Amino acid sequence: MKERVIQKFGELYGDGAILFASPGRINLIGEHTDYNGGFVFPGAVDKGIVAAIRLNGTDKVRAYALDLGEEAEFGLAEEDKPAQSWARYIFGVCREVQKRGGRIGGFDTVFAGDVPLGAGMSSSAALESTYAFALNDLCGCGIDKFELARIGQSTEHNYCGVNCGIMDQFASVFGKKGCLMRLDCRSMEFAYFPFDPKGYKLVLLDSRVKHELVGSPYNDRRASCERVSQVLGQEFLRGATMEQLDAVKDRISEEDYKRARYVIGEERRVLDVCEALERGDYETVGKRMYETHWGMSKDYEVSCEELDFLAEVAEECGVTGSRIMGGGFGGCTINLVREELYDRFIATAKERFAAKYGHEPEVYDVVISDGSRRLE
């Protein structure tokens, strides 16, 4: 991918580009908790975005999306927002850097990625993190890594129409090879947890069902949580108990009750998984993963038929843990599989999914990797 990006940059803009990269992410557990002030447990993966960038001495950005074969050119003022949706991510990062006092100029860039689009692995966060990290580096803006993650989040909010939490960008910027990270999304404190499950594999099954998160499905669920928090007299659902939720059940809608029930349960599950990992108890980790899946399916209602089917197949094959990963409405399941069951599980899942839906799921083995960086 690096060679392809550099070659295309040379064809379009000449020499002198510097390479930057940021990863996509997995999240072992802790879904839809980040914007509720709760805990998440992500890790960066060995798939991501690579960009070649060279400052061009103008006030214009010339960008080429190699995977799409599309070019965009835009200025750095608010009224210069480009038409192409992919270009708005780069434009939004430029604007958010400027809002934080970063003095940046125009640049030429070519980028490509191998994060599967729509699989819930946060290709958009990888793109945002790549450009935030690169501009900070090249222009000497002096922005710290947490603020680089917030730049990506603000780009989603202000330029791409998704009112997301901080987890995806945090994982992309802070990723560390061989470690998962527990992030407290309220205090922004985090800790690295070594993740080397001997005798197990972590694998994604991509349903290849893709639904856009922009617009109502994602934002509606966030609004549900905010309404319940308000009734509880809290800023976030974080820290609320089921007893507190049940006490206000008659003051909220049934839908809002179910959404909050899921989030309160998920906060507890993340902490259970952290404790289980510290004692090497992967069976408990797996049980909590299944609980998360069915909570997302029944209470939060962000699953779909294909993902429920994959979780059921995993359970029938004796897989330790399986759940929908990402915001929902399509994408992947993440599966914790004992090595001796791996081959049979993958073969069974492919065969049964293809028989029911007409195509096999894509299979991605997970390798936990480093975060945003300049490539030598």
C-alpha atoms as one frame of an Amber mdcrd trajectory, in Angstrom:
protein
   0.000   0.000   0.000   2.876   2.383   0.830   4.453   1.808  -2.578   1.139
   2.396  -4.387   0.542   5.654  -2.523   4.068   6.995  -3.156   3.939   5.992
  -6.829   0.605   7.775  -7.391   1.808  10.838  -5.500   4.847  11.003  -7.784
   2.658  10.782 -10.895   0.321  13.555  -9.711   2.465  15.931  -7.673   6.158
  14.955  -7.930   8.638  14.082  -5.199   9.114  15.045  -1.568   6.099  13.447
   0.133   6.230  12.124   3.686   4.216   9.047   4.663   1.883   8.890   7.653
  -0.378   6.078   8.853  -3.188   5.490  11.337  -4.982   2.222  12.112  -8.553
   1.106  12.254  -9.686  -0.453  15.491 -11.524  -3.274  17.129 -13.435  -2.909
  20.363 -13.487  -6.023  22.516 -16.436  -4.730  24.534 -18.059  -1.415  25.486
 -20.298  -0.426  22.582 -22.336   2.825  22.586 -20.890   3.625  26.008 -18.431
   6.323  24.918 -20.979   9.094  24.378 -22.619   8.049  27.646 -19.470   8.892
  29.621 -18.711   5.217  30.234 -15.831   2.825  29.564 -14.652   1.322  26.283
 -12.012  -1.329  25.600 -10.549  -0.896  22.107  -7.296  -1.785  20.376  -5.701
  -0.620  17.137  -5.375  -3.172  14.326  -2.901  -3.862  11.527  -5.214  -2.380
   8.898  -5.589   1.341   8.360  -4.917   4.397   6.223  -1.599   5.404   4.647
  -1.198   8.932   3.274   1.601  10.655   1.352   1.612  14.390   2.171   3.712
  17.374   1.098   3.096  20.999   1.989   2.653  22.979  -1.251   3.103  26.595
  -0.160  -0.429  27.637  -1.195  -3.754  27.930   0.634  -5.239  25.033  -1.357
  -5.416  21.290  -0.652  -5.146  18.872  -3.554  -6.205  15.396  -2.457  -6.461
  12.096  -4.306  -8.358   9.071  -2.942  -6.466   6.184  -4.527  -9.044   3.497
  -3.738 -11.816   5.567  -5.354  -9.777   7.073  -8.168 -11.159  10.525  -7.277
  -9.492  13.897  -6.851 -10.654  16.942  -4.869  -9.316  20.470  -4.513 -10.456
  22.878  -1.816  -9.405  25.899   0.218  -9.017  26.125   3.982 -11.863  28.573
   4.774 -15.254  27.442   6.106 -17.001  28.265   2.822 -14.605  25.970   0.885
 -16.244  22.705   2.061 -15.839  20.156  -0.767 -18.693  18.240  -2.367 -17.195
  14.747  -2.070 -18.011  13.093   1.245 -14.517  11.534   1.603 -12.868  14.938
   1.097 -14.942  16.437   3.913 -13.047  14.318   6.419  -9.745  15.904   5.359
 -11.303  19.371   5.102 -12.923  18.983   8.540  -9.595  18.023  10.123  -7.958
  21.110   8.573 -10.709  23.356   9.937 -10.614  21.778  13.414  -6.820  22.164
  13.582  -7.234  25.843  12.653  -9.921  26.340  15.307  -7.368  25.179  17.889
  -4.831  27.752  16.766  -2.859  25.508  14.410  -1.336  27.518  11.571  -1.504
  25.255   8.527  -1.139  25.805   4.804  -2.175  23.949   1.701  -0.800  20.529
   0.859  -0.868  17.793  -1.757  -1.843  14.303  -0.662  -2.662  10.804  -1.853
  -4.165   8.230   0.522  -5.301   4.621   0.456  -6.623   2.196   3.034  -7.113
  -1.470   3.766  -9.677  -1.065   6.563 -12.759  -2.865   5.238 -15.340  -0.128
   4.614 -18.579  -0.517   6.550 -17.186  -3.331   8.704 -17.308  -1.353  11.952
 -13.514  -0.974  12.120 -13.586   2.823  11.865 -12.008   3.621   8.541 -13.237
   7.211   8.962 -11.434   7.616  12.311  -8.260   6.208  10.742  -8.522   8.815
   7.968  -9.112  11.676  10.417  -6.302  10.570  12.721  -3.834  10.266   9.841
  -4.369  13.867   8.742  -4.608  15.325  12.260  -1.333  13.629  13.233   0.362
  14.582   9.938  -0.618  18.265   9.983   0.414  18.566  13.627   3.787  17.027
  12.744   4.458  18.880   9.478   3.250  22.306  10.632   4.599  22.120  14.205
   1.196  22.884  15.757   2.122  21.466  19.181  -1.269  19.788  19.706  -1.281
  16.894  22.193  -2.500  13.423  21.278  -5.803  13.664  23.161  -6.632  16.842
  21.252  -5.730  15.094  17.973  -8.374  12.482  18.825 -10.874  15.250  19.617
 -10.100  16.877  16.263 -11.252  13.683  14.549 -14.376  13.509  16.717 -15.217
  17.162  16.021 -14.745  16.527  12.298 -17.443  13.829  12.483 -19.764  16.142
  14.432 -19.295  19.325  12.422 -18.561  18.163   8.876 -19.800  14.583   8.454
 -23.126  14.461  10.336 -22.315  11.755  12.918 -22.585  12.737  16.592 -20.032
  10.089  17.633 -18.140   9.527  20.850 -14.343   9.654  21.216 -13.436   5.950
  21.194 -12.629   5.394  17.514 -10.281   8.342  17.198  -8.700   7.635  20.604
  -7.920   4.034  19.626  -6.484   5.123  16.284  -4.176   7.751  17.819  -3.139
   5.916  21.023  -2.966   2.306  19.791  -0.102   0.155  21.107   1.072  -3.140
  19.664   0.013  -6.118  21.800  -2.257  -4.063  24.079  -5.919  -3.212  24.436
  -6.870   0.044  26.158  -9.517   0.776  28.754 -10.638   4.359  28.300 -12.835
   6.199  30.781 -14.748   8.447  28.375 -15.765  10.826  31.172 -12.360  11.531
  32.738 -10.306  10.519  29.659  -8.052   8.413  31.895  -6.821   5.261  30.213
  -4.727   2.198  30.879  -3.061  -0.335  28.588  -3.886  -4.020  29.153  -1.543
  -6.606  27.572  -3.664  -8.775  25.288  -2.111 -12.083  24.328  -4.763 -14.748
  24.778  -2.766 -17.975  24.644  -4.791 -20.748  23.037  -7.356 -18.347  21.541
  -7.718 -16.363  18.342  -9.581 -13.110  17.803 -11.292 -13.033  14.409 -13.794
 -10.775  12.663 -16.529 -12.108  10.411 -17.733  -9.366   8.089 -21.361  -9.886
   7.071 -20.766  -7.515   4.107 -24.040  -5.851   5.071 -23.458  -2.116   5.187
 -25.783   0.564   6.546 -24.874   4.229   6.814 -24.626   5.600  10.368 -25.258
   9.186   9.271 -28.650  10.550  10.231 -31.305   9.124  12.450 -30.398   5.556
  13.591 -27.244   6.489  15.505 -28.287   9.972  16.587 -31.735   8.741  17.714
 -30.131   6.332  20.167 -27.867   8.999  21.529 -30.909  11.255  22.021 -32.685
   8.438  23.940 -29.760   8.202  26.363 -29.650  11.971  26.823 -33.381  12.092
  27.641 -33.010   9.403  30.316 -29.919  11.117  31.772 -31.912  14.329  32.060
 -34.746  12.590  33.924 -32.156  11.019  36.253 -30.598  14.459  36.831 -27.232
  13.375  35.421 -25.019  14.605  32.590 -24.465  11.042  31.343 -25.917   7.574
  31.941 -22.505   6.640  33.343 -22.834   5.503  36.946 -26.609   5.058  36.845
 -27.981   1.823  38.338 -30.855  -0.381  37.251 -32.622   0.558  40.494 -32.456
   4.234  39.530 -33.666   3.461  36.022 -36.581   1.375  37.283 -37.568   4.210
  39.652 -38.171   6.552  36.668 -39.614   3.945  34.312 -43.067   5.554  34.331
 -41.565   8.936  33.302 -39.790   7.723  30.151 -40.856   5.888  27.009 -40.467
   2.109  26.752 -37.935   2.625  23.958 -35.805   5.011  26.029 -35.978   2.570
  28.959 -34.625  -0.269  26.808 -31.813   1.887  25.412 -30.731   2.925  28.911
 -30.997  -0.645  30.236 -28.503  -1.760  27.610 -26.026   1.052  28.375 -26.131
   0.510  32.155 -25.509  -3.214  31.659 -22.696  -2.576  29.197 -20.784  -0.379
  31.631 -20.730  -3.246  34.117 -19.695  -5.737  31.414 -16.618  -3.680  30.426
 -15.359  -3.655  34.026 -16.086  -7.396  34.363 -14.001  -8.077  31.229 -11.070
  -5.995  32.549 -11.072  -7.989  35.793 -11.394 -11.282  33.893  -8.457 -10.443
  31.605  -6.243  -9.665  34.581  -6.788 -13.188  35.855  -6.679 -14.828  32.393
 -10.340 -15.843  32.547 -11.330 -15.820  28.874 -14.518 -17.811  29.472 -15.978
 -14.869  31.421 -14.791 -12.489  28.681 -16.694 -14.607  26.154 -19.904 -14.724
  28.217 -19.928 -10.937  28.507 -19.405 -10.637  24.735 -22.546 -12.710  24.064
 -24.497 -10.644  26.606 -23.401  -7.484  24.779 -24.505  -8.885  21.428 -28.008
  -9.737  22.534 -28.318  -6.456  24.437 -27.429  -4.592  21.254 -29.856  -6.734
  19.295 -32.903  -6.703  21.605 -32.596  -3.534  23.737 -30.497  -1.148  21.657
 -31.828  -2.574  18.370 -28.719  -1.903  16.301 -28.102  -5.436  15.073 -29.531
  -7.011  11.949 -30.644 -10.487  10.913 -27.264 -11.417   9.411 -25.275 -10.482
  12.514 -27.679 -12.318  14.823 -27.277 -15.364  12.575 -23.464 -15.221  12.844
 -23.645 -14.944  16.649 -25.987 -17.955  16.776 -23.645 -20.011  14.583 -20.734
 -19.062  16.858 -22.631 -20.215  19.933 -23.597 -23.510  18.283 -19.926 -24.097
  17.312 -18.779 -23.612  20.916 -17.049 -20.273  20.243 -16.074 -18.680  23.575
 -17.463 -15.219  22.759 -19.122 -13.467  19.832 -20.806 -10.123  19.367 -21.625
  -7.395  16.893 -18.770  -4.887  16.742 -19.072  -1.199  15.958 -22.056   1.121
  15.844 -24.295  -1.512  14.324 -26.687  -1.784  11.389 -24.320  -4.172   9.592
 -20.623  -4.876   9.624 -18.793  -7.521  11.636 -19.001  -9.850  14.534 -15.881
 -10.114  16.689 -15.214 -13.655  17.883 -12.985 -15.083  20.609 -12.302 -18.649
  19.445 -10.272 -21.458  20.966  -7.568 -22.409  18.483  -8.708 -26.028  18.207
 -12.205 -24.863  17.142 -11.057 -22.133  14.755 -10.943 -23.998  11.419 -14.267
 -25.766  11.956 -15.972 -22.558  13.081 -14.778 -20.565  10.057 -15.767 -23.333
   7.629 -19.203 -23.751   9.247 -19.897 -20.015   9.395 -18.951 -19.547   5.724
 -21.011 -22.520   4.563 -24.152 -21.748   6.554 -24.059 -17.991   5.905 -23.628
 -18.524   2.160 -26.503 -21.033   2.094 -28.804 -18.499   3.793 -27.645 -15.159
   2.335 -25.995 -16.023  -0.975 -22.445 -14.942  -0.103 -19.748 -15.872   2.384
 -18.698 -13.521   5.168 -15.205 -12.048   4.891 -12.747 -13.292   7.533 -10.192
 -10.987   9.187  -7.774 -12.267  11.810  -7.033  -9.496  14.305  -3.485  -8.346
  15.021  -3.260  -5.610  17.691  -0.937  -2.861  16.425   0.431   0.660  16.920
  -1.460   3.948  16.546  -0.893   7.078  14.425   2.697   7.508  13.291   5.089
   8.917  10.734   6.486   6.165   8.511  10.226   6.195   7.836
